[in-house]
């Protein structure tokens, strides 16, 4: 009970998330379908941020209870258990941005890059701008993700197939609501799920950079606006990586208390806001696709 009292902001946000999503798919969709589609996408993105919070052990001390709280797959495309396993592997900071050992790296081995057909390179270069990441990024990442998981399933890697099998009822529950209760056709909700992933691409676009030292690879974005709330303060990303068990609502306070320390820690990798990121990188790449420091020295 003490743990639940401590983590009431997460419990409250889960209630808001599901309630808002229900309103978006029913009343707002009936009022004006495009409004319902966008609103459902926003709440599905929030649900993904809450799933991230859950996999780090919140809001209870019981993993099964925590995971049950985000069981419905509002964003449809990625099984929670695969997100959990790949993200926790990503938290091995010594491997951050590694094209092979960091499951969330957007960099590629330069040797592999040189072998790609020209049309694939053009797609990946487009995907390396913020606009491209938002428009085609959900498709690019899903294709890469599915290819990787299919290889793992064929190789008999434990847990991957089970995660996809558990994903079936999680998606079925959402589709049941859409078909039986909501005022939104299935095709419209698929667009909502795409919007959710597109929004999340804003957060992940430059979370990590190529840097000789692992501690210098993780960003700080000093934003306290709507996107920061939607991402549950994960814009204070180096703070999260250093303290992955700290709940989302404590990250800004930790950063304020030791701002100079964190900026020294990540070698000044900082943006003032998401508005600055849009201005600088909406049409311009931040990084090359091939890892600029690869192979390792």
VEXDREN-2710 file (C-alpha; in Angstrom, 1 decimal):
% VEXDREN-2710
k/r/px/py/pz
1/UNK/0.0/0.0/0.0
2/UNK/2.8/2.4/0.8
3/UNK/4.3/1.8/-2.7
4/UNK/0.9/2.6/-4.3
5/UNK/0.5/5.7/-2.3
6/UNK/4.0/6.8/-3.4
7/UNK/3.2/6.1/-7.1
8/UNK/-0.3/7.6/-7.3
9/UNK/0.7/9.9/-10.3
10/UNK/1.3/6.8/-12.4
11/UNK/-1.9/5.2/-11.3
12/UNK/-3.8/8.4/-12.0
13/UNK/-2.2/8.8/-15.4
14/UNK/-3.2/5.2/-16.4
15/UNK/-6.8/6.1/-15.5
16/UNK/-6.6/9.3/-17.6
17/UNK/-5.0/7.4/-20.5
18/UNK/-7.6/4.7/-20.8
19/UNK/-10.5/7.1/-20.1
20/UNK/-9.2/9.6/-22.7
21/UNK/-8.7/6.8/-25.2
22/UNK/-12.2/5.5/-24.7
23/UNK/-13.7/9.0/-25.2
24/UNK/-11.5/9.5/-28.3
25/UNK/-12.7/6.3/-29.9
26/UNK/-16.4/6.8/-29.1
27/UNK/-17.6/10.4/-28.5
28/UNK/-14.9/12.3/-30.3
29/UNK/-14.9/9.9/-33.2
30/UNK/-18.7/10.3/-33.5
31/UNK/-18.4/14.1/-33.3
32/UNK/-15.7/14.3/-36.0
33/UNK/-13.7/11.2/-37.1
34/UNK/-10.4/13.0/-37.8
35/UNK/-10.5/14.5/-34.3
36/UNK/-11.1/11.1/-32.8
37/UNK/-8.3/9.5/-34.8
38/UNK/-5.7/12.1/-33.7
39/UNK/-6.9/12.0/-30.1
40/UNK/-6.8/8.2/-29.9
41/UNK/-3.2/8.4/-31.4
42/UNK/-2.1/10.7/-28.7
43/UNK/-3.5/8.5/-25.9
44/UNK/-2.0/5.4/-27.5
45/UNK/1.4/7.2/-27.5
46/UNK/0.9/8.0/-23.8
47/UNK/0.1/4.3/-23.2
48/UNK/3.4/3.4/-24.8
49/UNK/5.2/5.9/-22.5
50/UNK/3.4/4.2/-19.5
51/UNK/4.4/0.8/-20.8
52/UNK/8.0/2.1/-20.6
53/UNK/7.4/3.1/-17.0
54/UNK/5.9/-0.3/-16.3
55/UNK/8.9/-2.3/-17.6
56/UNK/11.1/-0.4/-15.2
57/UNK/9.1/-1.7/-12.3
58/UNK/6.3/0.8/-11.7
59/UNK/3.8/1.4/-10.1
60/UNK/3.7/-1.7/-7.9
61/UNK/6.4/-4.1/-6.8
62/UNK/4.8/-7.0/-8.8
63/UNK/5.8/-7.4/-12.4
64/UNK/2.7/-9.4/-13.3
65/UNK/0.4/-6.8/-11.9
66/UNK/2.3/-4.0/-13.6
67/UNK/2.2/-5.7/-17.0
68/UNK/-1.5/-6.4/-16.6
69/UNK/-2.1/-2.6/-16.3
70/UNK/-0.9/-2.1/-19.9
71/UNK/-2.0/-5.4/-21.4
72/UNK/-4.2/-3.9/-24.2
73/UNK/-2.0/-3.2/-27.1
74/UNK/-3.3/0.3/-27.9
75/UNK/-0.5/1.0/-30.5
76/UNK/-1.1/-2.5/-32.1
77/UNK/2.2/-3.2/-33.7
78/UNK/4.9/-4.1/-31.0
79/UNK/4.4/-6.8/-28.4
80/UNK/4.9/-5.5/-24.9
81/UNK/7.2/-8.4/-23.9
82/UNK/9.5/-7.7/-26.9
83/UNK/9.5/-4.0/-26.1
84/UNK/10.4/-4.9/-22.5
85/UNK/13.2/-7.3/-23.4
86/UNK/14.8/-5.1/-26.1
87/UNK/14.6/-1.9/-24.1
88/UNK/16.2/-3.5/-21.0
89/UNK/19.0/-4.7/-23.3
90/UNK/19.3/-1.2/-24.6
91/UNK/20.0/0.0/-21.0
92/UNK/23.4/-1.6/-21.1
93/UNK/25.0/1.8/-21.6
94/UNK/28.4/0.4/-22.7
95/UNK/26.7/-0.8/-25.9
96/UNK/24.6/2.4/-26.6
97/UNK/24.5/3.1/-30.4
98/UNK/26.2/-0.1/-31.2
99/UNK/24.8/-1.3/-34.5
100/UNK/24.7/-4.9/-33.3
101/UNK/24.4/-4.9/-29.5
102/UNK/22.0/-2.0/-28.9
103/UNK/18.5/-3.0/-30.1
104/UNK/17.4/0.6/-30.3
105/UNK/20.3/1.9/-32.3
106/UNK/19.6/3.8/-35.5
107/UNK/23.2/3.5/-36.7
108/UNK/24.4/0.9/-39.2
109/UNK/27.7/-0.9/-39.7
110/UNK/29.4/1.1/-42.5
111/UNK/30.3/-2.1/-44.3
112/UNK/26.6/-3.1/-44.4
113/UNK/25.6/0.4/-45.5
114/UNK/27.9/0.3/-48.5
115/UNK/26.4/-3.0/-49.7
116/UNK/22.8/-1.6/-49.6
117/UNK/21.0/-0.8/-52.9
118/UNK/20.7/2.9/-53.7
119/UNK/16.9/3.0/-53.1
120/UNK/17.3/1.5/-49.6
121/UNK/19.9/4.1/-48.8
122/UNK/17.7/6.9/-49.9
123/UNK/14.9/5.6/-47.7
124/UNK/17.2/5.4/-44.7
125/UNK/18.6/8.9/-45.4
126/UNK/15.1/10.3/-45.4
127/UNK/14.4/8.4/-42.2
128/UNK/17.3/10.2/-40.6
129/UNK/15.5/13.6/-40.7
130/UNK/12.9/14.3/-38.1
131/UNK/10.2/14.7/-40.8
132/UNK/11.2/11.4/-42.4
133/UNK/11.3/9.6/-39.0
134/UNK/7.7/10.7/-38.3
135/UNK/6.3/10.0/-41.8
136/UNK/8.1/6.8/-42.8
137/UNK/9.9/5.9/-39.6
138/UNK/7.0/3.7/-38.2
139/UNK/7.1/1.5/-41.4
140/UNK/11.0/1.4/-41.5
141/UNK/11.3/0.4/-37.9
142/UNK/8.5/-2.2/-38.0
143/UNK/10.0/-3.9/-41.1
144/UNK/13.4/-4.0/-39.4
145/UNK/11.9/-5.2/-36.2
146/UNK/9.8/-8.0/-37.8
147/UNK/12.8/-9.2/-39.8
148/UNK/14.9/-9.4/-36.7
149/UNK/12.3/-11.2/-34.7
150/UNK/11.5/-13.7/-37.5
151/UNK/15.2/-14.6/-37.5
152/UNK/15.2/-15.0/-33.7
153/UNK/12.1/-17.2/-33.9
154/UNK/13.6/-19.4/-36.6
155/UNK/16.7/-19.7/-34.5
156/UNK/14.7/-20.8/-31.5
157/UNK/15.6/-17.9/-29.3
158/UNK/13.6/-18.3/-26.1
159/UNK/10.7/-16.0/-25.4
160/UNK/10.3/-14.3/-28.8
161/UNK/7.6/-16.4/-30.2
162/UNK/5.8/-16.5/-26.8
163/UNK/5.8/-12.6/-26.8
164/UNK/4.1/-12.6/-30.2
165/UNK/1.5/-15.2/-29.1
166/UNK/0.7/-13.1/-26.0
167/UNK/0.4/-10.1/-28.3
168/UNK/-2.6/-11.7/-30.2
169/UNK/-5.1/-11.4/-27.3
170/UNK/-3.7/-7.9/-26.4
171/UNK/-4.5/-6.7/-30.0
172/UNK/-7.8/-8.7/-30.1
173/UNK/-9.0/-6.9/-27.0
174/UNK/-8.4/-3.5/-28.6
175/UNK/-10.0/-4.5/-31.9
176/UNK/-13.0/-5.9/-30.1
177/UNK/-13.5/-2.5/-28.5
178/UNK/-13.1/-0.7/-31.9
179/UNK/-15.6/-3.0/-33.7
180/UNK/-18.1/-3.6/-30.9
181/UNK/-18.1/-0.3/-28.9
182/UNK/-16.3/2.5/-30.6
183/UNK/-17.6/4.9/-33.3
184/UNK/-14.4/4.4/-35.3
185/UNK/-13.8/2.0/-38.2
186/UNK/-10.8/-0.4/-38.0
187/UNK/-8.9/1.4/-40.8
188/UNK/-9.2/4.7/-38.9
189/UNK/-7.8/3.1/-35.7
190/UNK/-4.9/1.7/-37.6
191/UNK/-4.1/5.3/-38.6
192/UNK/-4.4/6.3/-34.9
193/UNK/-1.8/3.6/-34.0
194/UNK/0.5/4.9/-36.8
195/UNK/0.1/8.4/-35.4
196/UNK/1.1/7.1/-31.9
197/UNK/4.3/5.6/-33.2
198/UNK/5.0/8.7/-35.3
199/UNK/4.7/10.8/-32.1
200/UNK/7.1/8.5/-30.2
201/UNK/9.6/8.9/-33.0
202/UNK/10.0/12.5/-31.9
203/UNK/11.3/11.3/-28.6
204/UNK/13.6/8.6/-29.9
205/UNK/15.0/10.7/-32.8
206/UNK/18.1/11.9/-31.1
207/UNK/18.1/10.3/-27.6
208/UNK/21.5/8.9/-28.3
209/UNK/24.5/10.0/-30.4
210/UNK/27.8/8.5/-31.5
211/UNK/30.4/9.4/-28.9
212/UNK/33.7/7.8/-27.9
213/UNK/32.6/7.6/-24.3
214/UNK/29.4/5.8/-23.3
215/UNK/28.5/8.5/-20.8
216/UNK/28.4/11.1/-23.6
217/UNK/25.9/9.3/-25.8
218/UNK/22.6/10.2/-24.0
219/UNK/20.7/13.5/-24.4
220/UNK/19.1/16.1/-22.2
221/UNK/16.2/18.0/-23.6
222/UNK/15.2/20.8/-21.2
223/UNK/11.5/20.8/-22.2
224/UNK/8.6/20.9/-19.8
225/UNK/5.8/21.2/-22.3
226/UNK/3.1/18.8/-23.7
227/UNK/5.6/16.5/-25.4
228/UNK/7.6/16.2/-22.2
229/UNK/4.5/15.1/-20.4
230/UNK/3.5/12.8/-23.2
231/UNK/6.9/11.2/-23.0
232/UNK/6.8/11.1/-19.2
233/UNK/9.9/13.3/-18.8
234/UNK/12.0/10.8/-20.7
235/UNK/13.5/13.9/-22.4
236/UNK/15.7/14.1/-19.3
237/UNK/17.2/11.0/-20.8
238/UNK/20.6/10.8/-19.3
239/UNK/18.9/11.1/-15.8
240/UNK/16.7/8.2/-16.7
241/UNK/19.7/6.1/-17.9
242/UNK/21.6/6.8/-14.7
243/UNK/18.5/6.2/-12.5
244/UNK/16.3/3.8/-14.4
245/UNK/14.2/2.8/-11.4
246/UNK/13.3/6.4/-10.5
247/UNK/9.6/7.2/-11.5
248/UNK/8.9/9.6/-14.3
249/UNK/7.6/12.4/-12.1
250/UNK/10.9/12.6/-10.1
251/UNK/13.2/13.0/-13.1
252/UNK/12.9/16.8/-13.5
253/UNK/13.6/17.4/-9.8
254/UNK/16.7/15.3/-10.0
255/UNK/17.9/17.2/-13.0
256/UNK/17.2/20.6/-11.5
257/UNK/19.1/19.7/-8.3
258/UNK/22.3/18.6/-10.2
259/UNK/22.0/20.2/-13.7
260/UNK/25.7/20.9/-14.0
261/UNK/26.6/17.4/-13.0
262/UNK/24.4/15.8/-15.6
263/UNK/25.6/18.1/-18.4
264/UNK/29.1/17.3/-17.5
265/UNK/28.3/13.7/-17.4
266/UNK/26.9/13.6/-21.0
267/UNK/29.5/16.0/-22.3
268/UNK/27.0/18.8/-23.0
269/UNK/24.7/16.8/-25.2
270/UNK/21.7/19.1/-24.7
271/UNK/18.8/20.8/-26.5
272/UNK/16.6/23.5/-24.9
273/UNK/13.3/22.2/-26.2
274/UNK/11.6/20.1/-28.8
275/UNK/10.9/23.3/-30.7
276/UNK/14.7/23.6/-31.2
277/UNK/14.9/20.1/-32.4
278/UNK/12.1/20.7/-35.0
279/UNK/13.8/23.9/-36.1
280/UNK/17.2/22.3/-36.6
281/UNK/16.4/18.8/-37.8
282/UNK/12.9/18.6/-39.3
283/UNK/14.4/18.6/-42.8
284/UNK/18.1/18.0/-41.9
285/UNK/19.8/14.9/-40.6
286/UNK/21.5/15.0/-37.2
287/UNK/23.8/12.1/-37.9
288/UNK/24.9/9.9/-40.8
289/UNK/23.2/6.4/-41.0
290/UNK/26.5/4.5/-41.0
291/UNK/28.1/4.7/-37.5
292/UNK/30.8/7.4/-37.7
293/UNK/32.9/5.7/-35.0
294/UNK/32.7/2.2/-36.4
295/UNK/34.5/-0.1/-36.3
296/UNK/35.4/0.1/-32.7
297/UNK/39.0/1.1/-32.0
END
